[in-house]
Amino acid sequence: SSSSSSSSVLLAPMTSIARHGILYERTIDNVTDAWRALVLRILGYKVDVVEFIGGEHTARNTLIRARYTGAKATKELWDEHDAMVSSFGCESYLTEALKKELESRRISVT
């Protein structure tokens, strides 16, 4: 299945992390948040990723704050996108739901 192949892409270079459940979960959380922030940047948002609430209250305390600026996606952003897809298998519901918007942004990169 595609999810198991995506997992194996991530697991292959990071076996030591994947071996320990808590480290794996934290890594996946960070990769997911980085992916979400990148997709927002590609779609023209200025993005900040910040601590939402103190770590003593929750382990998952990341806030992705975005403000639409209409900035054009650069070739560098698309290179970063493609590297995340190939390195981590970052194809997700988010990517699928925003497929048309992402494709139109890629076409406009010169």
N, C-alpha and C positions, 0 to 999 in steps of 0.2 A: 504494500500500500504506500501512498505518497507520504503519509505521516511517518511511517517507519523509515523510509528512505531519507526524509528530512532529518530525523533523529540520528541516523547513522552518519550523515554528513557532519552534524555537530559533534557526535561522540568520537569519531575517528581521531581528530587531533587533540581531544580533551579527555582522554580516558581517565586520567587521575581525578578530574573534577566529576566526571560522570559516575565514578565509583562510589562517591559519597553523596547520598540523597540531598542533604541540606545544601551542599555546595552546588550541586546540579540545579536545584530549584532556584537558588539565588542567581545563578548564571543565566538561566532561562528568563527569569524576571527582568534582568538587566538587558539582555538581548532584545526581548519583546518591547521594553520601553524605548530602547534606542531605535528600533525599527519604527515604532509609532511616531517618534519625533522626526525621523528622517522622512517618512511619508508626508507628514505635515509640512516640512520644509519644502519638499518637492512641489506641494500644492500651493505654495505661496505664503506660508505662515512664518512668522518669527517665533521661534520656539525656545522656551526655557524649561529645563527639567530641574525641579527643586524638591527639597524635603517638605512633605506636606504636614507631618506631625512628628513629634519626637519619637525616636526609635524605641523608647521604653514603652510606648503605647501599642505599637504594631510593627511587625517586621516589614510589611509592605506599605511604605509611606512615601511613595514617589508621586509627585504631581507634575503632569505635563501641562504647562501653561502655553497657550498659543494665541497669537493675535494676527489676523489676516492683514498682510501688507501688499499682496499681489506680486511679490517678487518672482521673477522668472527662475525656473530651475536651471542650474548650470550643468555643464558637462561633468564637473567634479561631483556634484550631488548624484547624478546618474551613475557615475563610476562607483561611488560609495554604495548606492542601491544595488547595483549589479554584483559587487563584491559580497554584500551581505546575503544576497540570494544564493550565490555560489558557495559561500563559506558556511552559512548557517541554515540554508533552505528556507529563507524567510518568505514563504508564500503563505498567505493567511486569508482569513475572512476579510480583513481590512483591505488587502490587496484586491481581492475579488470584488468586493463591494464598490471600490473606487476605480475599477479597471478602466473605464472610459475616461475619467478625469486624468488618471496617470498617463494613459496612452496619448492624450491630447497634449499634455505637458512635455512628454518625451519628443513628440514630433516638432514642437516649437523650439527645441534646443538646436542652435546652429553651430 
